[in-house]
Amino acid sequence: MKRYVLATLAATLLMGGLATSGSALATSGSALADDALKAAIAAPTRTPDNVKRDVYRHPYETLSFFGIKPNMTVVELAPGGGWYTEILAPYLRDHGKLITGGNDLASPNEGERRGAERFMARLNAKPEAYNKVAIGVFSPGRKIELAPANSVDMVLTFRNIHNWIELGPDKMNDLFKQLYTVLKPGGVLGVEEHRLPASKTQDDKASTGYMHEAYVIKLAESAGFKLAAKSEINANPKDTADHKNGVWALPPTLTNKDEDRAKYLAIGESDRMTLKFVKP
C-alpha cells in the first residue's frame, strides 16, 4: 500500500510539473507573439503619417482582440494604401503568410488597374518587409481569388464593407460565403467598420460610410459565421455620425477641407464597431 501511495504521489507531482511546464510554455509563446506584434507596429518600415493614426486605430489592441498569431495564414481584404499591411507583413513574414486581396492588375477597369499598380509599387519599394506578401484578387461583384478552400486562419477587413453594399443583398451574401469558404473550420473573420447609431437610418448604399452594427452581424451570420465577440476598442463617443459628406468629413480624409476643420479634428476618427466572427 505504501508503495502504491508513493507511486501515486510521484505521478501526481510529475503530472503537476508537466502541466505547470506546459502552461509556462503556452504563456511564453503568447508573450513572444505579443512581442512580435509590438515589434511589427514599431517597425521602421512603417510610414510616419500612418504611425500617427495608431492613437485612433489601436492596431495592437485590435489585432490582439481578433486573436492573430505570427504563424497564421491571414487574408487582408481591400488593403487600400496598406495601412494595416505595413504591420501585418513584417509580423507574418517569418512564420506565417499574408495574402492581400485587393485590386486586380488585369482588371478591365483602368482605375482598378492603377490602384493595383500603386499598391504593388509600395510593396516593391520595401522588399525587406514585403517581398513575401502573396497577392490575391478581391474585386467584389466581378472576381475574387484569395486562397484555396479551408486554407486560411484569419480574414481581416478594416472600414471596407460600406464600399461593397451597392452590390445588393444577393451578391453580398455570395461575397461573405466566399470568405467563409476560404477559412479553415475555427477560422476568424475580423471586421472593423464605421458604426451608425441604431436610431439613425442606413440607406441601401450606406452612402455616409456608416453602417448599423446589427446589419453587419446579419451579413456575416447569413453566410454561416457565428459572432464570437464584440469590442469597443475603436469606439469614439464624440462621433455623432451625422456630418456633411459623411464619415469622410473626419480625419484622416477631412473632405470638407477648412469648413469646420477644428471641430472634425477635435472629434478624431470615426466611431467603429470591432467584431470577431468564427467559422464553426
N, C-alpha and C positions, 0 to 999 in steps of 0.2 A: 504493500500500500504506500509506504513512504517513497519507494522508487517511482511509483505512478504519479504521486503528488509532485515530486521534484521534477519529473519529466514534463508534467503539465505546466508547472510554473516556468520552467526554462523555455518551453514552447511559447507560452504566453508572452514572456519577456522578449523573446526573439521576434515574434509577430508584431508586438508593440513597437519594437525598434525599427522593423521594416516599414511599418505603417508611418512612423514618425519620419523615417528617412524618405519615404515616397512623398509624404506631404511637403517635406522640405524641398525636395526636387521640384515638385509642382510649383511651390512658391518661388523657387529660384528661377524656373522657366518663365513664370509670369513676370517676375521682376526684369528679366532680360528682355522680354517682349516690350515692357513699358519703357525701358531704357532705349531700345531700338527706335521706338516711336518718337520719343523725345529727341533723339539724335536726328531723325529724319525731319522733324519740324524745325530743328535748329540748323539744318544743312546749309552750307554756304552757297549751294547751287540755287536756292530759292530766290525769287525776285524780291528786292526790298519793298516795293509797293504792295506785294502780296502779303509779306510778313506783317505789314501794318494792319491788315484785316483780321489777324488772329484774335484780336480783342473782341471782335464781333462774331467770328465764326467758330471759335473754340475747337480747333482741329483735334487736339489731344483728347478732350472730353468726348467729342462726338464719335471719333473712331473707336475709342475705348468702349463707349456705350454699345456700338454695333458688335463689339467682340472680335475685332480684327487681330490676327496673329501674323508674324512675319513669314510663316511657311505656307500661307494660303495662296490659292489662285483667286484673284479678285478682278471683277469687271467694273470699270468706271464708265458709266454712261454719259454721253454728251459732255466731254471734259471742257469744252469751250476753250478758254485761254490757258487751261492747265493749272488752275489754282490748286486743286487737290492733287493733280498729277505730280506736282513738284514735291509733295510729301509721300505719296504712295509709291512712286517709282524707286526712290532710294530705300524705303522701308522694306519693300518686297524683293529687292534686287538680288540678294544673295541666296535666299532660301525659299522664296515664293515666286509668284508670277503676276504681273499686272497686264491686263488686257484693256486697252482703251477702245470703247465703242463710240466712234464719232463720225464726222463727215466722210463721204466716200470720194476718194481720189478719182474714181472712174464715173462719178455721177454725171448724168446728162445736164444737171443744173450747174451753171457756171459759178454761181455764188457758193454752192456747196463745195465744189472743187477747190475754189480759192480758200475757203475755210479749212479744208483738209490740208492744203499746201502750207498755210500759215502754221498750223499745228505741227506738221512734220518738220518745218523749219526750226521751230522751238526745240523739238526733241533733238534734231541733228546738231544744234548749236552746242549742246552739252552731252556728248556721248558718254562721258564718265558717269552720268546719272541715268540716262535714258536709253542707252543702246540695247537694253534687254526688254524694253517695253514691246509687247505684242500689239499689233494694230488690227482691230476688228472694224466692222461697219455697223453703224446704227443710224439709219435713215428712216425714221418712222413713217409708215404708210407706203414705203417703197422697197426697202431692203434692210434686213437685219442679219448680220453674220458675226456672231460673237465667239461661240465655243461649242464643242460637242455636247450633247445631252448629258446631264448628270456629271459634269466635269468641273464645276465651279463652286468654290466655297462661299463666295460673297459677291453680290451685285450692289453697287452703290450709285445713287443719283442725288445730286445736290441742286436744288432750286431749278428743276427742269420740267416737271410734269405739266405745269401750266402751258408749256410750249407745244404739247402734244394733243391737248384736249380737242382741238378743232378737227382731229381725225374722226371724231364721232364715237359713240359707245361701242360699236362692234369692233372697230379697228383697235380701240384702246384695250378692249378685252383680249384681243389677239396678241397685242404687244406684251401685256402682262403675263399671258400664258407662255410666250416665248422666253421671258425671263425666268419663269417657273421651271421650264424645261431644261435650261442650261445648268441650273443649280443642282447640286447633289441633295439627296434627302438630308434634312437637317441644315441645309444651307440658308444663308441670311440675305434678305433684301433690306438694305438700309436706305431710308428716304429722309431727306431734308427738303422742306418746301415752305414757301411763303404762306402764312396762315390767315385766312379770312375769318373774322368772328362769325359765329353761328347766326347771330342776329342780322347779318348783312347778306344781301343776295349775291350769289355767284351766277354769272351768266354762262351760257353753254360753251363759250370760248375762253373763259377765265381771263377776260381782256385786261383786268387790272394787275394780273400776275399773282393775285392771291387766290387761295383755294380753301374750301371747307375741309377741315381735318376728317370729318366723317365721310366725305366724298372720296378722299384719297384712300381711306381704310377700306371702303366698299370696293374700290377698283382692285385693290390687291386681294381682298378676300374672295372676290368673284372669280379670280384666276386660280384659287386653291390655297393661297397663303393664309397663315394664321398670325394674327397680331400677337407678338411676344412681349412687347414693352413700348412705352412712350417715355419721352424725356422732355424736360423743359430747359435743357442745356442752351438752346438757341432762342428762347423766348425773349421778347422785348415788350414790356407793358407800355412803353412810350409810343409804340406804333399803333395808330388808330385805323390803319388800312383804308383810309378814305382820301388819299392825296390826289391832286391834279396829276394826271398821267400815271396814276397807279404806283406800283412799288418802285418804278424806275425814277420817281422823284427823290427817293432816298439815296444815300451813299451805297455803293461807290459810283452809281451812274449819274445822279444829280441832273436828270434830263431837263429840269426847269431852269437850269443854269443859275442866274443870280436871283431869280424870283424865290423869295422865302428860303434862301440858301441856309441862313443861320438856323432857321427852325428845323430844317431837314438834317443838318449836321448834328444838331442837339439830340434829335431822335436816334440817329445812328442807323444801322442796317435793320432790315425788316424783322418783325415777329415771325418766328418759324417753328413749325412742327418738326419733331425729330422722332421717327417711327422705325421700329425694328420688327420685321416680319420674318417668319420661318417657313420653309417648305417642309411639311410633315414627312 
